Amino acid sequence: MKRVRLWLLLTISLVLALLVAQNTAPVHARFLWFTAEVPAIVLLVLTAAGGFVTGLFVALHLRSGARSGP
């Protein structure tokens, strides 16, 4: 089981390294009144982090609602 975890970790690390290496080109990002030119990987990481935080808040909200009852 430890070997499977090691190979999985190495594979994920390699995929992430390739993702970073291939997404270094600058892109124009606009959000409301904010405009910036950032590397594509930064935009990908910020989007993923925002989705993670949103999912975490939704899960916590649903979990607390299940405890309080009807």
NUKOLNU-512844 format. One record per residue (C-alpha): x, y, z. Coordinates in steps of 0.25 Angstrom, whole numbers. Last residue first. Layout:
<pt><u>X</u><v>Y</v><w>Z</w></pt>
...
This chain:
<pt><u>-144</u><v>82</v><w>44</w></pt>
<pt><u>-131</u><v>78</v><w>50</w></pt>
<pt><u>-119</u><v>86</v><w>55</w></pt>
<pt><u>-109</u><v>75</v><w>51</w></pt>
<pt><u>-112</u><v>74</v><w>37</w></pt>
<pt><u>-112</u><v>89</v><w>35</w></pt>
<pt><u>-97</u><v>89</v><w>41</w></pt>
<pt><u>-93</u><v>79</v><w>31</w></pt>
<pt><u>-100</u><v>87</v><w>19</w></pt>
<pt><u>-93</u><v>100</v><w>23</w></pt>
<pt><u>-79</u><v>93</v><w>25</w></pt>
<pt><u>-81</u><v>86</v><w>11</w></pt>
<pt><u>-84</u><v>99</v><w>5</w></pt>
<pt><u>-73</u><v>106</v><w>11</w></pt>
<pt><u>-63</u><v>96</v><w>7</w></pt>
<pt><u>-68</u><v>96</v><w>-7</w></pt>
<pt><u>-66</u><v>111</v><w>-8</w></pt>
<pt><u>-52</u><v>110</v><w>-2</w></pt>
<pt><u>-48</u><v>99</v><w>-12</w></pt>
<pt><u>-54</u><v>107</v><w>-24</w></pt>
<pt><u>-47</u><v>119</v><w>-20</w></pt>
<pt><u>-34</u><v>111</v><w>-18</w></pt>
<pt><u>-36</u><v>105</v><w>-32</w></pt>
<pt><u>-38</u><v>119</v><w>-38</w></pt>
<pt><u>-26</u><v>125</v><w>-31</w></pt>
<pt><u>-17</u><v>113</v><w>-36</w></pt>
<pt><u>-22</u><v>114</v><w>-50</w></pt>
<pt><u>-20</u><v>129</v><w>-51</w></pt>
<pt><u>-6</u><v>128</v><w>-45</w></pt>
<pt><u>-3</u><v>117</v><w>-55</w></pt>
<pt><u>-7</u><v>126</v><w>-67</w></pt>
<pt><u>4</u><v>136</v><w>-63</w></pt>
<pt><u>-2</u><v>149</v><w>-59</w></pt>
<pt><u>-6</u><v>162</v><w>-67</w></pt>
<pt><u>-15</u><v>170</v><w>-59</w></pt>
<pt><u>-29</u><v>177</v><w>-59</w></pt>
<pt><u>-37</u><v>180</v><w>-47</w></pt>
<pt><u>-50</u><v>188</v><w>-49</w></pt>
<pt><u>-59</u><v>175</v><w>-49</w></pt>
<pt><u>-50</u><v>164</v><w>-51</w></pt>
<pt><u>-41</u><v>165</v><w>-63</w></pt>
<pt><u>-29</u><v>155</v><w>-66</w></pt>
<pt><u>-19</u><v>157</v><w>-78</w></pt>
<pt><u>-10</u><v>145</v><w>-80</w></pt>
<pt><u>4</u><v>143</v><w>-78</w></pt>
<pt><u>11</u><v>130</v><w>-82</w></pt>
<pt><u>16</u><v>121</v><w>-71</w></pt>
<pt><u>6</u><v>110</v><w>-73</w></pt>
<pt><u>14</u><v>99</v><w>-79</w></pt>
<pt><u>24</u><v>98</v><w>-68</w></pt>
<pt><u>13</u><v>99</v><w>-57</w></pt>
<pt><u>5</u><v>88</v><w>-63</w></pt>
<pt><u>17</u><v>79</v><w>-65</w></pt>
<pt><u>21</u><v>81</v><w>-50</w></pt>
<pt><u>7</u><v>78</v><w>-46</w></pt>
<pt><u>6</u><v>65</v><w>-54</w></pt>
<pt><u>20</u><v>61</v><w>-49</w></pt>
<pt><u>15</u><v>63</v><w>-34</w></pt>
<pt><u>2</u><v>55</v><w>-37</w></pt>
<pt><u>10</u><v>44</v><w>-42</w></pt>
<pt><u>20</u><v>44</v><w>-31</w></pt>
<pt><u>9</u><v>44</v><w>-20</w></pt>
<pt><u>2</u><v>33</v><w>-27</w></pt>
<pt><u>15</u><v>25</v><w>-28</w></pt>
<pt><u>18</u><v>27</v><w>-13</w></pt>
<pt><u>3</u><v>24</v><w>-9</w></pt>
<pt><u>4</u><v>11</v><w>-17</w></pt>
<pt><u>17</u><v>7</v><w>-11</w></pt>
<pt><u>12</u><v>9</v><w>3</w></pt>
<pt><u>0</u><v>0</v><w>0</w></pt>
